[in-house]
Amino acid sequence: MHRLLNSFFALAAVFMLALMPILLVAQPAEAHNGEESYVYLDIFDDAIAGNIQYPVADINEILGLSIPQDRQGAFDAMTANLDVLQAYTDRHFKMGDGAGAWPIEYTGYRVLELSAGTYGILEFETAEPLNPVPRQFTVDYTAIITEKDDRAALLLIANDWATGTFRNEGDSLLRYTTTNTSQVVDLEDASWLKGMSAVIGLGVEHIRIGSDHILFVLALVLPSVLVFRRPEGWLPARTFGSSLWRVLKIVTMFTVAHSITLALGGLEIIELPPRLVEAVIAISIALAALHNIRPMFVNKEWLLAFGFGLFHGFGFAGLLTELGLDRSNRIASLLGFNIGIELGQMVIILLIFPALFLLRRTRSYLGVMYVGSVALALVALGWALERVFDLESSVSTLVDPILDWPRSLYIAIGLTAIAAVVYWYERSNDELLPLPSEEPDRTEEPALTV
């Protein structure tokens, strides 16, 4: 047994060392270079919103201001000079069609601090409903570029359901220079299918980058290849079919639960404070992980999935609002986003289930599950504390690089390979755990066993 554990940990160490260059790969460079201003537009069903991002250094020079480069100092200075900045924008930024310019109203302001320089950001929205929003309109922009001829400005469509554009931060549509200050935004290449496909992609993407949702699914799936009996405790599931059935119940109930609250939240029927929702999501991970150590719902992990899935649905709904999807094709957005979430979950399960199923009969699996569950609980409790007390998210800086795609794929492949080696080793030495005589929650099983 000691030789087995030594082999397992040696293989794991080699695998993690091989992954270090991947885990430590440099992050992408920032898109802003400090010498361009940016106009981001969000296209909704009856309005156009967005923001203008000014380099603080250029604004100081042109308007004679003294906005500092640090985030808090720049925000305070923007607050004191907000009227000046808004009046300057009114003179240099116009949107409209053949009937004339549309009035805009300012909805907020913020600061973006980058290595290339600090940006002051003014948020705006058309002041009157546009019924419908035209797919072609003119945008005039003369800020900074007509006063500093070595400067340029970029216009980007950040969000537009009809063209399938969401959270675009780097793909510019138009470039403004001192000799080209009035241009036509053309969004005619639009279709319902593009929007729906993009929203499904957003759902998949949210699961891909949603560390808390990934860890919740992992906590629920860890015991899916086992059954619990008293007084023996956790035992390996008899067959692939029984394990798959448990996973299907867990995923189905999680899907049903978060679909209910995603609809309720997305349609603004029920709204909960975001901080409460995010804190409960973190707590749900901790409780699901602790359930693996001391089961509360014996062989009924689907109950946990349903109960806490309700809060995860409110979390998904919050993202829909953040992206503005609640303002464009709301029902289609809810449906497409939910489909994407399910696809993302299935990918996670397909990646981790083979390794868990191979390990379930090995003498090391219980230890792996207990250690993993404790780690999941500690991470989740850290998130909960950060979210309850609104602290800086230091836990995510440790977790996100590991779960980032495609690193998570390489990790899953490596763990599956390790699981296969451990299973083969114990089978060769006749050390695999015996299968229980029958399943306590399912007696009719497919014939496939490993």
C-alpha positions as CSV (number, residue, x, y, z in Angstrom):
1,M,0.0,0.0,0.0
2,H,2.8,2.4,0.8
3,R,4.4,1.6,-2.5
4,L,1.1,2.5,-4.3
5,L,0.8,5.8,-2.5
6,N,4.4,6.7,-3.2
7,S,3.9,5.9,-6.9
8,F,0.7,7.9,-7.0
9,F,2.2,11.0,-5.4
10,A,5.3,10.7,-7.5
11,L,3.2,10.6,-10.7
12,A,1.2,13.5,-9.5
13,A,4.3,15.5,-8.7
14,V,5.8,14.8,-12.1
15,F,2.5,15.8,-13.7
16,M,2.2,19.1,-11.8
17,L,5.9,20.0,-12.6
18,A,5.2,19.4,-16.3
19,L,2.2,21.7,-16.0
20,M,4.1,24.6,-14.3
21,P,5.1,26.3,-17.6
22,I,1.4,26.2,-18.6
23,L,0.1,27.5,-15.3
24,L,2.6,30.3,-15.2
25,V,2.2,31.4,-18.8
26,A,2.0,35.2,-19.1
27,Q,-1.3,36.9,-19.3
28,P,-2.4,38.7,-22.4
29,A,-1.2,42.3,-22.9
30,E,-3.6,45.1,-22.2
31,A,-5.5,46.4,-25.3
32,H,-5.3,50.1,-24.3
33,N,-2.0,51.9,-25.3
34,G,-2.6,55.2,-23.5
35,E,-2.6,57.2,-26.8
36,E,-6.1,56.4,-28.0
37,S,-9.6,57.2,-26.7
38,Y,-12.3,54.6,-27.0
39,V,-16.1,54.6,-27.6
40,Y,-17.9,51.5,-26.6
41,L,-21.6,51.0,-27.6
42,D,-24.2,48.7,-26.3
43,I,-27.1,48.2,-28.7
44,F,-30.4,47.3,-27.1
45,D,-34.0,46.9,-28.4
46,D,-35.0,50.5,-27.7
47,A,-31.8,52.3,-26.7
48,I,-28.1,52.7,-27.3
49,A,-25.9,52.9,-24.2
50,G,-22.1,52.8,-23.8
51,N,-19.1,54.7,-22.5
52,I,-16.3,56.9,-23.6
53,Q,-12.8,56.3,-22.2
54,Y,-10.4,59.3,-22.2
55,P,-6.7,59.0,-21.4
56,V,-6.3,61.1,-18.3
57,A,-3.0,62.5,-19.5
58,D,-4.6,63.9,-22.6
59,I,-7.6,65.3,-20.8
60,N,-5.3,67.1,-18.3
61,E,-3.4,68.7,-21.1
62,I,-6.4,69.8,-23.2
63,L,-8.7,70.9,-20.3
64,G,-6.0,72.2,-18.0
65,L,-7.0,69.7,-15.2
66,S,-4.8,67.9,-12.7
67,I,-6.4,64.5,-12.5
68,P,-3.9,62.1,-10.9
69,Q,-3.0,58.7,-12.3
70,D,-3.9,56.6,-9.3
71,R,-7.4,55.1,-9.2
72,Q,-8.8,56.7,-6.1
73,G,-7.2,60.1,-6.8
74,A,-8.5,60.0,-10.4
75,F,-12.0,59.1,-9.3
76,D,-12.1,62.0,-6.7
77,A,-10.8,64.4,-9.4
78,M,-13.5,63.2,-11.9
79,T,-16.1,63.7,-9.3
80,A,-15.0,67.3,-8.7
81,N,-14.7,68.0,-12.5
82,L,-17.7,66.0,-13.8
83,D,-19.5,69.0,-15.2
84,V,-16.4,70.0,-17.2
85,L,-15.9,66.5,-18.6
86,Q,-19.6,66.1,-19.5
87,A,-19.7,69.5,-21.2
88,Y,-16.5,68.6,-23.2
89,T,-18.1,65.3,-24.3
90,D,-21.3,67.1,-25.3
91,R,-19.3,69.3,-27.7
92,H,-17.3,66.4,-29.2
93,F,-19.5,63.4,-29.3
94,K,-22.8,63.0,-31.3
95,M,-25.0,60.1,-32.4
96,G,-27.9,60.3,-34.7
97,D,-29.7,59.5,-38.0
98,G,-31.1,61.6,-40.8
99,A,-33.6,63.2,-38.4
100,G,-30.8,64.7,-36.3
101,A,-28.7,64.0,-33.3
102,W,-30.1,62.0,-30.4
103,P,-29.9,63.5,-26.9
104,I,-27.9,61.5,-24.5
105,E,-27.8,61.4,-20.7
106,Y,-24.9,60.5,-18.5
107,T,-25.5,57.5,-16.3
108,G,-22.3,57.2,-14.3
109,Y,-18.5,57.4,-14.4
110,R,-15.5,55.3,-13.3
111,V,-11.8,55.0,-13.6
112,L,-9.7,52.3,-15.4
113,E,-6.1,52.1,-14.1
114,L,-3.7,50.4,-16.5
115,S,0.0,50.1,-16.9
116,A,-0.2,52.2,-20.1
117,G,-2.0,55.0,-18.2
118,T,-5.2,55.8,-16.4
119,Y,-8.5,56.3,-18.2
120,G,-11.5,58.4,-17.1
121,I,-14.7,56.8,-18.3
122,L,-18.1,58.5,-18.8
123,E,-21.1,56.2,-19.2
124,F,-24.1,57.4,-21.2
125,E,-27.4,56.3,-22.8
126,T,-29.8,57.8,-25.3
127,A,-32.2,59.9,-23.3
128,E,-35.3,59.1,-25.4
129,P,-36.5,55.6,-26.6
130,L,-35.5,54.6,-30.1
131,N,-38.3,52.6,-31.7
132,P,-36.6,50.7,-33.1
133,V,-32.9,51.2,-32.8
134,P,-31.7,51.8,-36.4
135,R,-29.1,49.3,-37.8
136,Q,-27.3,52.2,-39.4
137,F,-26.5,55.5,-37.7
138,T,-23.9,58.2,-37.7
139,V,-21.4,58.8,-34.9
140,D,-19.3,62.0,-34.8
141,Y,-16.3,62.1,-32.6
142,T,-13.8,64.9,-32.3
143,A,-12.6,64.7,-28.7
144,I,-8.8,64.9,-28.3
145,I,-8.0,63.9,-31.9
146,T,-8.7,67.4,-33.3
147,E,-6.6,69.0,-30.6
148,K,-3.7,66.5,-30.8
149,D,-3.2,65.3,-34.3
150,D,-1.0,62.4,-33.3
151,R,-4.0,60.8,-31.4
152,A,-6.8,58.5,-32.7
153,A,-10.0,57.1,-31.3
154,L,-11.6,53.7,-31.8
155,L,-15.3,52.8,-31.8
156,L,-16.2,49.3,-30.6
157,I,-19.6,47.5,-30.4
158,A,-19.4,46.0,-27.0
159,N,-22.8,44.3,-26.9
160,D,-25.3,43.7,-29.7
161,W,-27.7,40.7,-29.6
162,A,-28.6,40.8,-33.2
163,T,-25.0,40.5,-34.5
164,G,-24.0,38.0,-31.7
165,T,-21.6,40.5,-30.1
166,F,-21.1,40.3,-26.4
167,R,-18.4,41.7,-24.1
168,N,-16.3,42.8,-27.0
169,E,-13.3,44.7,-25.6
170,G,-10.7,44.6,-28.4
171,D,-12.3,44.2,-31.9
172,S,-12.8,47.8,-33.1
173,L,-15.3,48.7,-35.8
174,L,-14.3,52.3,-36.7
175,R,-11.2,54.4,-36.3
176,Y,-11.4,58.2,-35.9
177,T,-8.5,60.5,-36.8
178,T,-8.2,64.3,-37.2
179,T,-9.3,64.0,-40.8
180,N,-12.0,61.4,-40.3
181,T,-14.4,62.5,-37.5
182,S,-17.8,61.5,-38.8
183,Q,-18.6,57.9,-39.7
184,V,-21.5,55.5,-40.2
185,V,-22.0,52.6,-37.9
186,D,-23.4,49.7,-40.0
187,L,-24.9,46.8,-38.1
188,E,-27.0,45.4,-40.9
189,D,-25.3,42.0,-40.8
190,A,-27.7,40.8,-38.1
191,S,-29.9,37.7,-37.5
192,W,-31.8,35.9,-34.7
193,L,-29.5,32.9,-35.2
194,K,-26.4,34.9,-34.6
195,G,-27.8,36.3,-31.4
196,M,-29.0,32.9,-30.2
197,S,-25.7,31.2,-31.0
198,A,-23.7,33.9,-29.2
199,V,-25.9,33.7,-26.1
200,I,-25.4,30.0,-25.9
201,G,-21.7,30.6,-26.2
202,L,-22.0,33.1,-23.3
203,G,-23.5,30.3,-21.2
204,V,-20.7,27.9,-22.0
205,E,-18.2,30.7,-21.4
206,H,-19.7,31.5,-18.0
207,I,-19.3,27.9,-16.8
208,R,-15.7,27.9,-18.3
209,I,-14.6,30.9,-16.3
210,G,-17.0,30.5,-13.4
211,S,-14.7,28.9,-10.8
212,D,-17.4,28.7,-8.1
213,H,-19.8,26.8,-10.4
214,I,-17.1,24.4,-11.5
215,L,-16.1,23.6,-8.0
216,F,-19.8,23.1,-6.9
217,V,-20.3,20.6,-9.7
218,L,-17.0,18.9,-8.8
219,A,-18.1,18.7,-5.1
220,L,-21.3,17.0,-6.1
221,V,-19.8,14.6,-8.6
222,L,-16.9,13.4,-6.3
223,P,-19.1,10.8,-4.5
224,S,-21.2,9.9,-7.6
225,V,-19.0,6.8,-8.2
226,L,-19.6,5.6,-4.6
227,V,-22.6,4.5,-2.5
228,F,-22.9,5.0,1.2
229,R,-23.9,2.2,3.5
230,R,-24.1,2.0,7.3
231,P,-22.0,0.9,9.0
232,E,-19.4,0.4,6.2
233,G,-19.4,4.0,4.9
234,W,-18.6,4.9,1.3
235,L,-18.2,1.9,-1.0
236,P,-17.4,1.7,-4.7
237,A,-20.5,1.8,-7.0
238,R,-21.0,-1.6,-8.7
239,T,-21.3,-0.5,-12.3
240,F,-20.8,2.3,-14.8
241,G,-24.5,2.5,-15.2
242,S,-25.2,3.1,-11.5
243,S,-22.6,5.9,-11.3
244,L,-23.9,7.5,-14.5
245,W,-27.4,7.4,-13.1
246,R,-26.3,9.2,-10.0
247,V,-24.6,11.9,-12.1
248,L,-27.6,12.3,-14.3
249,K,-29.9,12.8,-11.2
250,I,-27.5,15.4,-9.8
251,V,-27.1,17.3,-13.0
252,T,-30.8,17.1,-13.9
253,M,-31.9,18.5,-10.5
254,F,-29.3,21.2,-10.6
255,T,-30.5,22.1,-14.1
256,V,-34.2,22.2,-13.0
257,A,-33.4,24.3,-10.0
258,H,-31.2,27.0,-11.6
259,S,-33.5,27.1,-14.6
260,I,-36.4,28.1,-12.3
261,T,-34.5,30.9,-10.6
262,L,-32.7,32.0,-13.8
263,A,-36.1,32.7,-15.3
264,L,-37.5,34.4,-12.2
265,G,-34.4,36.6,-11.9
266,G,-34.0,37.2,-15.6
267,L,-37.6,38.3,-15.9
268,E,-37.2,40.5,-12.8
269,I,-40.0,38.6,-11.0
270,I,-37.8,37.9,-8.0
271,E,-34.6,39.9,-7.3
272,L,-32.1,39.1,-4.5
273,P,-29.1,41.2,-3.4
274,P,-26.1,40.1,-5.5
275,R,-23.8,39.9,-2.4
276,L,-26.2,37.5,-0.7
277,V,-26.5,35.3,-3.8
278,E,-22.7,35.1,-4.3
279,A,-22.1,34.4,-0.6
280,V,-24.7,31.5,-0.6
281,I,-23.2,30.1,-3.7
282,A,-19.8,29.9,-1.9
283,I,-21.4,28.4,1.1
284,S,-23.2,25.8,-1.1
285,I,-19.7,24.6,-2.3
286,A,-18.5,24.2,1.3
287,L,-21.6,22.3,2.4
288,A,-21.5,20.0,-0.7
289,A,-17.9,19.3,0.0
290,L,-18.5,18.6,3.7
291,H,-21.3,16.3,2.8
292,N,-18.7,14.1,1.1
293,I,-17.0,13.6,4.4
294,R,-20.1,13.3,6.6
295,P,-23.1,12.6,4.4
296,M,-26.3,14.5,5.3
297,F,-28.4,13.3,2.4
298,V,-27.3,9.7,2.1
299,N,-27.1,8.7,-1.6
300,K,-29.3,11.7,-2.4
301,E,-26.8,14.3,-3.5
302,W,-29.4,15.4,-6.0
303,L,-31.3,17.1,-3.1
304,L,-28.2,19.3,-2.5
305,A,-28.0,20.0,-6.2
306,F,-31.6,21.2,-6.3
307,G,-31.6,23.2,-3.1
308,F,-28.4,25.2,-3.8
309,G,-29.0,25.2,-7.5
310,L,-31.8,27.7,-6.8
311,F,-29.2,30.2,-5.7
312,H,-26.9,29.5,-8.5
313,G,-29.7,30.4,-10.9
314,F,-30.0,33.8,-9.3
315,G,-26.2,34.1,-9.9
316,F,-26.7,33.3,-13.6
317,A,-29.5,35.9,-13.8
318,G,-27.2,38.5,-12.3
319,L,-24.8,38.0,-15.1
320,L,-27.6,38.4,-17.7
321,T,-28.4,41.7,-16.2
322,E,-24.7,42.7,-16.1
323,L,-24.4,42.0,-19.8
324,G,-27.6,43.8,-20.7
325,L,-29.2,40.7,-22.0
326,D,-32.4,41.5,-20.0
327,R,-32.9,44.4,-22.4
328,S,-32.7,42.5,-25.7
329,N,-34.8,39.4,-26.7
330,R,-35.2,38.5,-23.1
331,I,-36.9,35.1,-23.5
332,A,-34.4,33.9,-26.2
333,S,-31.5,35.2,-24.0
334,L,-32.8,33.2,-21.0
335,L,-33.2,30.0,-23.1
336,G,-29.9,30.3,-25.0
337,F,-27.9,31.1,-21.9
338,N,-29.4,28.2,-20.0
339,I,-28.6,25.8,-22.9
340,G,-25.0,27.1,-22.8
341,I,-24.7,26.5,-19.1
342,E,-25.9,22.9,-19.5
343,L,-23.4,22.3,-22.3
344,G,-20.6,23.7,-20.1
345,Q,-21.6,21.5,-17.2
346,M,-21.6,18.4,-19.4
347,V,-18.1,19.2,-20.6
348,I,-16.9,19.4,-17.0
349,I,-18.5,16.1,-16.1
350,L,-17.1,14.4,-19.2
351,L,-13.6,15.6,-18.3
352,I,-13.6,14.5,-14.7
353,F,-15.9,11.4,-14.6
354,P,-13.5,8.9,-16.3
355,A,-10.8,9.5,-13.7
356,L,-13.3,9.3,-10.8
357,F,-14.8,6.0,-12.1
358,L,-11.4,4.5,-12.6
359,L,-10.3,5.4,-9.1
360,R,-13.5,4.4,-7.3
361,R,-12.2,0.9,-6.5
362,T,-8.7,1.9,-5.6
363,R,-7.7,2.1,-2.0
364,S,-6.6,5.7,-2.5
365,Y,-9.9,7.1,-3.7
366,L,-11.5,7.8,-0.3
367,G,-8.3,9.7,0.8
368,V,-8.4,11.7,-2.5
369,M,-12.0,12.5,-2.0
370,Y,-11.6,13.6,1.6
371,V,-8.6,15.7,0.9
372,G,-10.2,17.2,-2.2
373,S,-13.4,17.9,-0.3
374,V,-11.5,19.6,2.5
375,A,-9.7,21.8,0.0
376,L,-12.9,22.7,-1.8
377,A,-14.5,23.6,1.6
378,L,-11.6,25.8,2.5
379,V,-11.7,27.6,-0.8
380,A,-15.4,28.1,-0.6
381,L,-15.3,29.4,2.9
382,G,-12.6,31.9,1.8
383,W,-14.9,33.1,-1.0
384,A,-17.8,33.4,1.4
385,L,-15.8,35.6,3.8
386,E,-14.7,37.8,0.9
387,R,-18.2,38.1,-0.4
388,V,-19.9,38.8,2.9
389,F,-17.4,41.4,4.0
390,D,-16.7,42.8,0.4
391,L,-13.0,41.9,0.6
392,E,-10.6,41.8,-2.3
393,S,-10.8,38.4,-4.0
394,S,-7.5,36.8,-3.3
395,V,-8.8,33.3,-3.3
396,S,-9.8,33.6,-7.0
397,T,-6.2,34.6,-7.9
398,L,-5.1,31.2,-6.6
399,V,-8.0,29.1,-8.1
400,D,-8.6,30.7,-11.5
401,P,-5.2,30.0,-13.1
402,I,-5.7,26.2,-12.4
403,L,-9.2,26.1,-13.8
404,D,-8.5,28.4,-16.8
405,W,-9.1,26.7,-20.1
406,P,-7.2,25.0,-21.7
407,R,-5.1,24.4,-18.6
408,S,-8.1,22.6,-16.9
409,L,-8.2,20.3,-20.0
410,Y,-4.6,19.3,-19.6
411,I,-5.1,18.7,-15.9
412,A,-8.1,16.5,-16.5
413,I,-6.2,14.5,-19.1
414,G,-3.2,14.1,-16.7
415,L,-5.4,13.1,-13.8
416,T,-7.2,10.5,-15.9
417,A,-3.8,9.1,-17.0
418,I,-2.7,8.9,-13.3
419,A,-6.0,7.2,-12.4
420,A,-5.5,4.6,-15.1
421,V,-2.0,3.9,-13.8
422,V,-3.2,3.6,-10.2
423,Y,-6.1,1.3,-11.2
424,W,-3.9,-0.9,-13.3
425,Y,-1.3,-1.1,-10.5
426,E,-3.9,-2.2,-7.9
427,R,-5.6,-4.6,-10.2
428,S,-2.3,-6.2,-11.1
429,N,-1.6,-6.7,-7.4
430,D,-5.1,-7.8,-6.6
431,E,-5.7,-4.8,-4.3
432,L,-8.9,-3.4,-5.8
433,L,-11.7,-3.0,-3.3
434,P,-14.5,-5.5,-3.6
435,L,-17.8,-4.4,-5.1
436,P,-20.9,-4.3,-2.8
437,S,-23.5,-7.1,-3.3
438,E,-26.1,-4.6,-4.5
439,E,-26.9,-0.9,-4.8
440,P,-29.0,0.6,-2.1
441,D,-30.7,3.1,-4.4
442,R,-30.8,1.2,-7.7
443,T,-30.9,-2.6,-8.3
444,E,-31.4,-2.9,-12.0
445,E,-28.0,-2.0,-13.5
446,P,-26.4,-2.3,-16.9
447,A,-23.9,-5.2,-17.2
448,L,-20.8,-3.0,-17.8
449,T,-18.4,-3.2,-14.8
450,V,-14.8,-2.3,-14.4
